[in-house]
Amino acid sequence: MTRAVSPSDAATLSYEHAGVDYDLIDPLKVAAQRAAAATGTHLAAHGFREVTASRGESAYVVDVGPFYLASIVECLGSKALVADEMHRLTGKSWYDSIAQDTIAMAINDLITVGATPLVVQAYWAAGGSDWFGDAERAQALVAGWKRACDTCRVAWGGGETPALAGIVADGRIDLAASCTGLISPKERLSVGDELGPGDAIVLLASSGIHANGLSLARKLVERLPQGYLTEVAPGFTYGEALLAPTVLYSPVTEALHHAGIRPHYCANITGHGWRKLLRHPAAHTYRIKHVPEVPPVLRFIQQHARQDDREAYSTFNMGAGFALFVKAAEAQKAVEVAQAQGVAALVAGHVEAGAKKLVIEPLGIEFGDDALKLR
Amino acid sequence: MTRAVSPSDAATLSYEHAGVDYDLIDPLKVAAQRAAAATGTHLAAHGFREVTASRGESAYVVDVGPFYLASIVECLGSKALVADEMHRLTGKSWYDSIAQDTIAMAINDLITVGATPLVVQAYWAAGGSDWFGDAERAQALVAGWKRACDTCRVAWGGGETPALAGIVADGRIDLAASCTGLISPKERLSVGDELGPGDAIVLLASSGIHANGLSLARKLVERLPQGYLTEVAPGFTYGEALLAPTVLYSPVTEALHHAGIRPHYCANITGHGWRKLLRHPAAHTYRIKHVPEVPPVLRFIQQHARQDDREAYSTFNMGAGFALFVKAAEAQKAVEVAQAQGVAALVAGHVEAGAKKLVIEPLGIEFGDDALKLR
């Protein structure tokens, strides 16, 4: 995956070209993870203990006795830059959509461990007081944030709206959300200890790019004849398509609980695309027999970035926003529960004994154990 | 408080000159608070309920049955700009200090409602991958964060380290922390319903400016002959003095609990300085008989910004970082408990029946009901 930079129009545009250099970030991440791991024992002073298996998972879990406590902080990333540019081009505010994206980043991670999200806190750090002077944009942000909380039935506890001139770029905003939830009853905890051969892989549909891969999607604009206003389908621009808000999956995981279905494991398909299906630390083979329909915007990106399927599926969600690993006997019912919540789903494959790899049979792609390094 | 801008060297430098215009931010804040308040009822769907009195307090509280859950997100603000400038001037990294400040912003707010902080999540959003390439600075950030977690005996659950080129300014970092805690036993909840006449006001010492008022402190540098390297005391520069890390008060509130002292109310003295003593919504008179020693850096700022006491105490903590409102009979013991944790404290005054105001007798200052509008 290390290639010459400066891609021409004819070359593949991969994530490495898009300006995020994980080689620089990873040493800090590793140091932070080690230091963080050493603090888990502090909980004993308060009569509690961490669920150590949650380290390296998408949310951190503490055993507080009658239930587990789960918490997380997540940021939107660079999708706000697309909203800002589309506002410039169309005059419309897209902040209601990216508010939902921001909450989705936190909620969809929190639910992977089996938690019911209860409280969201807003972190909206602007490049100066002036940002808040655009009342239409500010109201759109509030309205979208509220609507996403309503969809997920979480309480919006409050938050922080600092004006950080000199730290956040002038005219921009850094959007993030923290989320706290409970895993109750405790049997709902899903950190993967029950995942095993025979389990089915159910994929929940995405609405588009969600909020991962935006650096590449923004880079691609340079290649498009009309930039963000290039049509991906008649009357539907690239910019609009990118800004479809991320699906909120907590209504599905809550409905699964009420239907008596307890996932053995969950993976939120975000950065690293389908390689996130390899998230669980154990050695299993994940065999995909059916792939979901690819949203037009992702097919469009794949074509214009000249990515082969391997590159595309290792970068984008390609139509699968969230993966549930459930008992085979419950897979079809899980699909029905998701669809009753308005989220398309399919039984895409299964887990089997074997070397750690992901095999996407319909596309002839394999990702091995070395494809995803998160721990 | 609205004066002509463009202060000359002879003029008072007030917070309004420092570039944060609350008139622009407040309409969004009000809209967000209203929308947020309407989401509290969602908790019933999960069998829980919000503690409505916590809306408008420093942390949001949910009744989850056996105990209360408290959560918050807070940011450092512009203190990182001081650290960056001091690094340029001295070659030393100050990120261990501002890591502690960031955690203090969250922890010191969370404990006001009676919570034991359990989990901190790190939010470190850099202006690009390059930020993380400075290994010394990155390691200082990790080390300071870890040490603050150790001091507060909280678990560092994880976090987010995005590279946000185009959103966060090049070479800068936006530092924030979210924190989750429990209020257990439930009697520890302190949202002020027991606050009343006769209660003592115990003030816990600050270490300096903490992380509030930095916009003004940075603006002041323009007036100083040697900028950040101007001495506030022999061998002790203004920049160093500003970067003294914020005191972490959770060891004190935990020790108070173990000593059987339950504050009726707490106020974290941050933005708006001593006006935060008026935080509680009820009408009481707060009478201060003794003021703590003013840290040299704050006395220095007051002098060079040509602020009178009224302006200084309405902007900075002036030596009081945290206020405990306790039964009069427990006040002296509360002081001893704090001092046993290494935090200087004094019984500064008391609450009495009367119009809502703060009277700082030794300085001849009063702040009325209109001095603080947070709700």
Interface residues (C-beta under 8 A of the other chain):
Chain A: G19 V20 D21 Y22 L24 I25 P27 L28 K29 A31 A32 Q33 A35 A36 A38 T39 G40 H42 L43 A45 H46 F48 E50 R55 Y60 V62 V64 G65 P66 F67 L69 S71 I72 V73 E74 C75 G77 S78 A80 L81 T116 L118 V119 Q121 A122 Y123 A125 G127 G128 S129 D130 F132 G133 A135 A138 Q139 L141 V142 A143 W145 K146 C149 D150 R153 V154 A155 W156 G157 G158 G159 E160 T161 P162 A163 L164 A165 G166 I167 V168 A169 R172 I173 D174 A176 S178 T180 L182
Chain B: G19 V20 D21 Y22 L24 I25 P27 L28 K29 A31 A32 Q33 A35 A36 A38 T39 G40 H42 L43 A45 H46 F48 E50 R55 Y60 V62 V64 G65 P66 F67 L69 S71 I72 V73 E74 C75 G77 S78 A80 L81 T116 L118 V119 Q121 A122 Y123 A125 G127 G128 S129 D130 F132 G133 A135 A138 Q139 L141 V142 A143 W145 K146 C149 D150 R153 V154 A155 W156 G157 G158 G159 E160 T161 P162 A163 L164 A165 G166 I167 V168 A169 R172 I173 D174 A176 S178 T180 L182
